[in-house]
Amino acid sequence: MSTVSLSAIPADLHWKVDPLDFSTDNNQSLTITAGKDTDWFTSPGGDIISANTPCLVFPVSSDCLLSAKVEVGFKSTFDAGVLAVIVDEDRWAKLCFEYSPQNNPMVVTVVTRGLSDDCNSTIIDGNQVYLRIARIGDTFVFHASTDGKTWNMIRYFSLGPVDEVLLGFSSQSPTGETCTASFTEISFAAQTLENLRDGS
């Protein structure tokens, strides 16, 4: 597919894996539909390796903040809308708004350094949440918010020494037929987050 432009992002975006469908609304928002059996995960036991979720990415080489309001049309277990950071094929992480096996919309994180480290976090009331990635040098911080103003730290981690990385948007449907995730109020800032704990 050709490159995609979003007004908030200071670079063209490209697909690492093509979606079943996607759309933009005057370059302001993004909707991604993932097809059947789409997942991005390398199990800690190494017995499950999947990397076929549609992912729209752009490069960054300095400290920054990327956030969006994520709305997911949940239908099946593990359906999710995702913000992602990618160093290479073996080092990546994703911040997910995901449908749990207990039928709860939940913030979930996966950090992969060869093998994936999977962690369930906050249960969300409804099908919308704000997600944010902050890059601070060689480290990254995941935050979530219910109002886009007060941010809660979900995870603080490193993927090792990094220079240029890819940030992006994804959706997944590991157990269902399709999953559509919408990203609105997209924001990008080339700045350093001052307080990673309270998100300010």
Secondary structure, 3 states (H helix, E strand, C coil): CCCECCCCCCCCEEEEECCCEEEECCCCCEEEEECCCECEEECCCCCCEEECCCEEEEEECCCEEEEEEEEECCCCCCCEEEEEEEEECCEEEEEEEEECCCCCEEEEEEEEECCEEEEEEEECCCCEEEEEEEEECCEEEEEEECCCCCCEEEEEEECCCCCCEEEEEEEEECCCCCEEEEEEEEEEECCCCCCCCCCC
